[in-house]
Amino acid sequence: MFDAMRNGLEGSANPSYSSDGIGYENGNLVTLGLPISEGCGFIGATLLISLMNPLHDAIPRYLAVYWERVHPLLPIVHRASFENAPEEVLRYAMAAVATQLLDDEEDRVKGSQLHELASREILQWNIQVMQAVFLCEYFARFRGQNAVIRPSRLFEELYKRVLYHHPTMIDYTAPHLGQQLPIHSAWKNWVNAEARRRLLAACFFLDGHAAIYQQQPQAGQSSVESKPTHPTIPLMGSSLRLWEASSAAPWAKILAEDSSAGIPVCVPSPETMTPDFVSRQMSIDRMIILVAEYLRIPCRQGLTAPSALARKSSVSEVDPQLHYMNSQFSPLQPESLSFQPDFLQPPHSRTRDSLDMETRIGSLFPGCPVASTYLALHHTPLHDLLSVSGGSWLFTKKVLPAAAFSVHQRRLKTWAEIHHYRQGGDTNLPPDIAKLSVVKATKYAARSIVQFLSPVSHGVPQFAPAKGAVTEDRSSLWGKDISDYWALYVCALIFWAFGHRARSIPAISSSISIVTNVQQQQQHHHHHHPAKRQRAGNIRASLTSKHGSSAAADQRAMSWLRMLGADNITEEDIIRARSRHDSMSVVSLVRRRLEVDCIGGKNRLYVEAVAVLRGLEEDGEREDKPWF
């Protein structure tokens, strides 16, 4: 491997190349390599400069953070194998992800540089490179310098490799110690097979999670319906002790004591799934199960499909340019769309009632903010919401022509006012919007924000970090995953839209009796805004609020959210509690949380999210300006 990096990360991600294969980017000479075989879409570029010493010197510290804070929640890298012979590309990818859990602006900037470097060094396929591809995709989808909303070709290639190229790996069991194979060789064979199982599980989670959060198709998904098959997705928790063994000897000892420890455990069938089983799993396994369960909910047709008007204007609610936006590695080519595992296709026999599935997910994942976010988005036309709140910008791209943006506006207005349309007897509603519920979306969004921002309590221990994970300085579930900001952001937008008609409806939420633990709220605020020397100025700036002191505003907003997310609240109660002032208090609450964490200015979607919320705050109190 060579040490290289690209300067001038603030500039374009695509350099200009001359016909002789040599180009210049920000004054740096760039030479192009030839694509390698086996379907890899981009070899990377050799940059004829050395990796800056400060960045290189910081990697060991970032790797320590990775093992301490990322690995317990996402144990896909075999530590003993890595430390024995680390691939540079994996070091860069691991370090890049770790920086996103640090609160220093310089670390965040270095993280973007390391991610860029790792993305350009995918030279050959082996286990560590495959792990690096996954971590690069994980970083790019939520913390990349460009808005990436589609899987990369390399990620699709990785997914195919772990899914298809080793058909017996799921059935693989650790060899009995009495066999002739030397223990060290048996251990290495097991580690190789287990690494691929974990990559398959991780790819399944990331692909589904990002698709749900952004309402995008999954890897290679098309509109072709097929007979559904139940995926065999492995879980990671049952083999964790074997995975953490530092050498062949302790690995063999564990197997000698418990021969079943080497037998892979997979996501159980829906018929045998129980809340008790879910609660006993480690964090990543619970999220894998959650994605599998959510994907069984009947599809909401129209959320990502073009409307008739949009088809006529050649622009859909999901702009084709956005729908297949370039990945961080290379443009998504048509041939890559042929990858579509059967279980990722939208099956026509998803007939289970949506309401039953929502209840089921609530019972399997009580207190889980990610589950609440999934359900909120299930009732939300997200692309309409993002486009209108962003002032005709969707995933950092301008919505064109103007007629397409008008479609977004009308659809969002219909969704936000659908309760009043129905009360007035209006049945002429877009079919896809008519199936959605702004009230249910609001209720689930309220639960999500409360679950993310409330201090972790004994009532929801199953969603705290797995045993053995290091306790972080944050006391809440917010910030444990690099995609958490997106969940808070879209939930805040739901409340912005929910308050659309509130100007003509008396706000009664202040008259509803709400029991609030003031001391708990103050403790939450104290822990959530630690006095970090590097960003003290940002914190002080973010604590100003139009609604009074931030502590009082947060307390009021959280109280209102708890009331709206209560189990016994009715849809009529939620409609009556609609309040523009309280909705904007929620927007302000989320904006302050995100603004404190969004540092470095290198994460495109994150930066845009904070900017949009700040703009909504500035306009939200103006009675003379319609929201949409």
N, C-alpha and C positions, 0 to 999 in steps of 0.2 A: 504494500500500500504506500501511497505517497502522501506527504503532508501538503495540503493546498487549501486555499480559501479564496473567496471572492470578496473584494473590497466594494465599497459604495453600495451597501445593501439598500440604501434609501432609493436607489434608482430603479430602472426597469429590470424585471426578472428575465427578460429575453434579449440577449446581446445581438448586435447586428454582425453578420458574418459576410465575408467576401467570398467570391467564387472559388478561391483557392483553398478554402477550408480554414482560413485563419482570420480571426476577427479581433476587434478591440472593444473592451467594455470598461468605461471609466479609466481609460489609460492603461489597462492591464492586457497583455497579450494573451489570447485564448486560442488553443488548438483543439480541434475536434477529433474525437476518436471514432472508430467505426463501430457500429452496433454489433453486439455479440449475439450468439445463437440462443436457442432455447426460449425464445419469445420475450426476452427482456427488451423493453421499448427504448431505453436510453442508457448509454454507457456512462454518461457523465462527461465532464470536460477537464482536461489537465490544465490547471492554472500554474503558470510558470512563476510562482512566487511561493515563499515559505509561509507556513502557518505562523501567524504572529505569536510571539512568545507569551504574552499575557493570556491569550486565549488557550494556548496549549497548556500553560501552567495551571490554569483553572480547572482543567478536566478532572484531575484526581479528586478535587473537592466536590465537584458535581456528581461524580460516580458514588462518592460516599453518601450524598443526599439521595441518589437513586436507590441504593440498597436500603437506606433507612426509611424512605417515604413512598417510593413507587413500588418497589419489589414486593412488599407485604400485600399490596392491593392488586398487583398485576404480575404474578410470578411466572414470567415466560422465559426468562434468561437463566440458564443453568450456571450458577455462580462458580462452582468448582471448575467447569470447563472453560468459562470465560477467563477466569484469573490465571488459568494455566497457559492459555494461548489466545489472548484477546485480539479480535479483528478491530482495526482502527475504525472502520465504518460503524461498527456496533458501539464502540466507545463514544463516538460523536453523537450517535442517535440517543443513547442512554443519557448522556450529559445534557443534550438539548431538552429532553423532556423534564429532567430534574430541575433545570433553571426556572421552569414555569411555576414551581412551588416555592421559590425564593422571592423575597420582597424587595430586592435591590434592583434598581433600574439597569445598572451595568450588567448584572447577571442575566436579565431578560434579553438585553441586546445580544449578549454573547450566545444565548440560547438560539436566537434566530440565525446567527452566523454558523453555529454548529449544525443546526438542522440543514441549512443550505449546503454545507460541506458534506454532510452524510448523504444527502440526496444525490450528489454528484459523484459519489464513490461506489455506486453499486456495480461492481465489476464482474462478479461471478456468483453462482448460486452455491451456498452451503448453509448450514444451520444458522450460524451467527449473522450472515448476510440476510437471511430470511427474517430473522428477528429484527435486524436493523430496518428492513423494508416496512415491517409492521409498525415500529416505533416512529418512523418518518411519516407514515400515513396518519397515525394517531395524532402527531404534532400538527401536520398540515391541515387536517380537517377542521381543527378548532383554534390553532394558534399560528397558522402560517402567515407569511407576509402578504400572500394573495388569498383571495376568497376561493377556497376549494370546496366544491359541493358535490363532486362526483369522484368515485374511486379511480385511482390511477391505474394505468396499465400494469405497472409492476405489482400493485396490490392485487389486482385480478389474477395475475400470473402466480403470485404467492398463494392465493386462495385455491386456485386450481391444483397447484402442486400438493398442498397438504390435504386436499379433499380427494383427488383422483389418482395421484401418482403412487400412492401407497395404500392400496385398498385393504390390506390386511392389518393396517396399523391399529385400528380400533380393537380388533380381536387379539392383539398381541398381549400376552401375559408374560410376566417376568419368569425366566427359566428357573427351574428347580435347582437348588445348589448342588444336587447330586449328579447333574449332567456333566459331561466331559468338558464343556466349554469353560475356559479359565474365568475366574471370578471377575478379573479386570475387564476382559472382553465382554462378558455378560453385562456388566455394569455399563460399559460404553454403548452397547447395543440398546439397552433399555433407555439410557439417556437420550439417544438419538430418536427412538420411537416416541418417547414421552414428549420430547421437544416439539415434534410434529403434531402430536395430539393437542398440546397447549396452544400452538400456533393456530390450529383449526378452530379451537374454542375462542381464542382471542379475535380471530378474523370474523367469525360469526357475530360476536358481540359488537365489534367496532362497526362493521358494515350495517348491522341492524340499528344500532344506537344512533349513528349519524343520519341514517335514512329517516328514522322516526323524528329526530330532533329538527331536521331541516325539510321534512316532507319531500324527500327525493327517492327515486328508485334505488334499489339495492344493486350490488355488483352484477352487471350484465342483465338486469331485469328488463323484460319486455312486456308487451301486453298479451302475449300468447298464453293461453290458459292450458294447464296440463293437469293430469291426475296428481293429486298431492301425495307426497311421500313424507314420512316422518324422519327428519334428520337425526343422525346419531351424533350428537354433539357431546364430547367428553367434558367432564368437570375436573377441576384441578385439586380440590381439597383432599380427596381420598389418598392421593399419592404424594402429598406435600412433604411428609417425613422422608420418603425416598428421594424426592427431588432436592431436598436441602442437604442430603448426605454429602460430606466433603470428599469422600473417596469410596473405593469399592468395598473396603472392609466394613465401615458402618452401614453401608447400603445392604450388604449381605447379612449383617447381623439383624437388621430390621426385618428382612425377608424370612430369616430363620425363626424369628419370634412370631411373625404373622405372615403366613404365605399369601393371604388374601390382600395384603397391602399393595401388591403389584398388579392386581386386577383392575383395569380401568372402570370407572363409574361414569355413566353418561346421564344426560338429562332424562328423567323418567317420563313415561307416557303421561298424557294429561289425566288419564283415569286414575293413576296412582299417585299423583302429586298432592301433597298435603302441606298446610302451613307449617307443621312441625318439621317436615323434611326441609323446607326452604329456610327456616330459621336456623337450622343447624349447619348450613353451608357457609363457607367463607365468602367474603364480599364479592369477588369477581364471579363466583359461581351463582350467587343470587342474581347478579345482573345478567348473566347468560340465560338463566331460567326466565327472568323477566322479559327479555327480548323474545325468547321462544314463545312465551305465553301471549305477549302483545301481538305478535305476528299472526296469531290464530284469530284475532278479532276480524270480523268481516270488513273488507276494504271499504273506505269512503270513496266512492267513485267521484271524480271531478276535482279532488284536491290537487292532483298533479296532472290532470288531463286537460287538453285545450277545450275551451268552450267553442260553440259554433261561431260566435262573433270573432273570437280570437283566431280561429282557423281561417276565416275569410280574410282577416287582416294579416295573416302569416305570423302573428305573434300570439302566443298563448299565455295563460296565467303563469306557466313556467316557460319563459322564453327559451326556444330551442338552443340559443347560444348559452343560456344559463344551464339548461337541462343537461347538456354535455360539455360543460365548461372544462377547459384544460386542467389537468391535474398538476401537481407540483413537479411531476417527472416529465411528462410529455403529453401532447394532445391525445385525447381518447379517440382511437381510430375505430371505424365501423366494424372491423373484424373482431375487435375485443368484445363487442356486444354479444358474440355468440356464446360466451360463457354465461350459463344460467343454470345452476344446480336446480333440480326439480323442486326442492323445498323452498327455494327463493322465488319461484314463480307464484303469481297471484292465483291460487286455486279457486276454481268455480264452486267447490263444495264447502267453502268456508260458510257454513250455514248457521253456526251457533249464534244465537241472539247476542247482539252487541251489549245490551244491558246486562245479560247474564255474565258475559266476559268481564265487563267493568266491575261487577260485584265480586267476581272471582279474583281478579287482580288485586282489588282492595283487601280481600281476606288473606291472600297469599303474601302480600307485601305491605302490611300495616305500617304506617309511619314513614314510608319510603318516598322521599321527594322526587326521585327519578320516575317512579311509577305514577305519581300524581301528575308530573309534567307530561308523560306519555298520554295519559287520559285527557288532560286539558287540550293537548294538541289534536287528539282524536276528534274533538268537537270544534276545531278552529280552522278556518281557511287561512293557513299561515302565510302563503305567498301574497294574498291580498293584504293581510295585516302588515307584513313587512314593507310592501310596496307603498302603501298609503302613509304609514307612519314615517317612512323614510323619504317622503316627498318625491315619489316616482323613482326611487332607487331601490333595486332588489338585489341582494347579495353583491353589492358594490357596483352593479351595472344599471345603467339608465334604462327604464322601461320605455320602449318606443314601438310604434308611434303613439301619439297622444291618445288615440282611441283605445289602445290597450290599457293605458293607465286609467281611463274612464271606466273600463270594465272592472278593474280592481276596486275602484271607488264605489261603484254601484253594488258590487257583491259584498263588500265589507259593510256598507251601510245597511243592506238588507239583513246581513247576519247579526249586526249589533242591535237592530230594531225588530228582529223577527218575532219577538213576543208580542209587539204592538200590531204588527201585520196580521198575526193570527187572531188576536182579539178583535180586529176590525173585519175579520172574515175574508181577508185577501188570500186567495189560493194560488194566485199567479206568481209563484216564487220559483227561482231556479231550483231544479230538482236536487242538485248536490248541496246547495245551501240550506234547503228545507230540511234536510236530514241532520243538520248540525244544531247545536244548542249553545248559545252564548252564555246561558245561565249555568249549564253544566261545566262549560269551559272555565267560567269564573270561579265556580266552587272548587274545582280541581286545582286551578292556578293559585287560589288562596291557600289551599293545603300545602302545595309545593313550596311556596315562599315561606310559610310558617315553619315547615319541616326543615327547610334549608337553613334558616336563620336562627331558629330557637336553639338554646343550649342543648346538647345531647343529654337526654335524661334516661333514667332506668326503664322508662316505658318503651323505648325503642332501641334496646341494646343490639338487636340483630342488624342494625344498619350503621353501627359504629365500626371503626376499623377492626380487622380480624385480630384475634389474640396474637400478641407478639409484635404488633405494629407499634411504631413509635408515636407517642402522643404529640400532636402538633400544637402550635401556639393558638390556633383557632379553637374555640370551644363548641362550635356548631358543625353541622355536616357540610356547610358551604365551603367550597375551596378544596375539597379532597380530590376532585377530579378536574382535569383541565377543561372539561366541557361544561362545568357547573354554571359558569357565567351565562351561557346561552340559555339554559333553562330559566334562570331568573329574568333574563332579558325578555324572552317571549311571553313569560307569565305577566311581566309588567305591562307589555303591550296589550295583552288581553284586557287588563284593567283599564288601560287608556281607552280602548274601544268601548268597554262596558260603560264607562262614564259619559259616552257620547250624548245620550238624550237626557242626562241628569239635570241640565239647566232648567227643563220644564217640569221636573219632578221634585217635590220637596225631599230634602235629605233628612231621613229620620234615624240614621244610624246612631247619631249622638244620643237619641232618646232610648236606645235599646240598652238594657242593663248588661254590662260585660264585666266579668270578674277578671282583673288584671293583676298579675304579680309584678309590681313595680320594681321590687328589688331584683327580680330575675331579669327584667328588661334592662336595668342599669348594668347588671353584671354582664349580660350579653353584649351591650354596647361597649363596655370597657374592654372586654376580651377581643371583640371583633375589630377594634381600632387600636392596636398596640402602638405605642409611641416609637415608631421606627425613625432613627436618625436620618436615614437616607431619603425619606419621603414625608418628613414632618410638614413641609409646606403644603404638599398635596392634601394631607389629612385635614389641616386647618381650613383649607379652601373648600373641601368637600363637606364640612360640617355646617355650612351655612344653609339656611332653608327659608323659603317663603312662608312656611307653616309654623314658624317659631324655632326654638332651639331643636337641634337634631334629635336629642334624647326624647324630648316631648313629642316631636313629630313621629319618631319611630314607634314610641309607645302607643300613640293613637292609631297609627297605621296597622301595627301588629294586632291590636285589639279588634279592629274592624275586620281584618283578615281572619282571625280566629272565629269570629261570629259567622262570617260567610262560609267558612269551611267546616262548620259544625255538622255532625252527623244528622241532627234532627231538624236542621233548617229546611224550609220548603222553597220551591222555586218562586212562589209568590213573595216570600220574605226577602229573597235575594233581590227581586225586582224592586220591591219597596225600599230596600236599603241602598239602592243605587245613588251615588253621590259623586259629583264631579270633583269636589274638594277632596273627598277621601280617596278617590281614584288617583288623583294627582299626588296625594301623600304617598301612595304605594309606588308610583313612578319615581318620586324623589327618594324614597327609601332604597329602592333597588339601584338607582343611579349612584347614590353615595357609596353603596357597597362596591359596585363595579369600578367606580372611578378610583377608589383607593387601591384596588388591585391591578387595574389596567395601567401598567407602567412600561416605559421603554418605547411605546409607539410602534412596535413591530408586528403586532397581531392585528391584521386588517379587519377581520370580522368583529373582534373585541373593541377596537378603536371606534368602528362605526356604530356599534351598539351603544357605547357611552355617548357619542355625539348625538345620536337620534334621541335618546332619553333626555339629554340636556335641552335639545331643541323643543321637545314636547313640553317640558317644564316651562320654558319661556313663553310658549303659546297657550298653555292649558288654562291659565287664569283669565285670559282675555275673552270677555263676554261677546265682543264684536267680531270675533273670528271663529267661523265654523271649523270643527276639527276635520270633518270630511263630509 
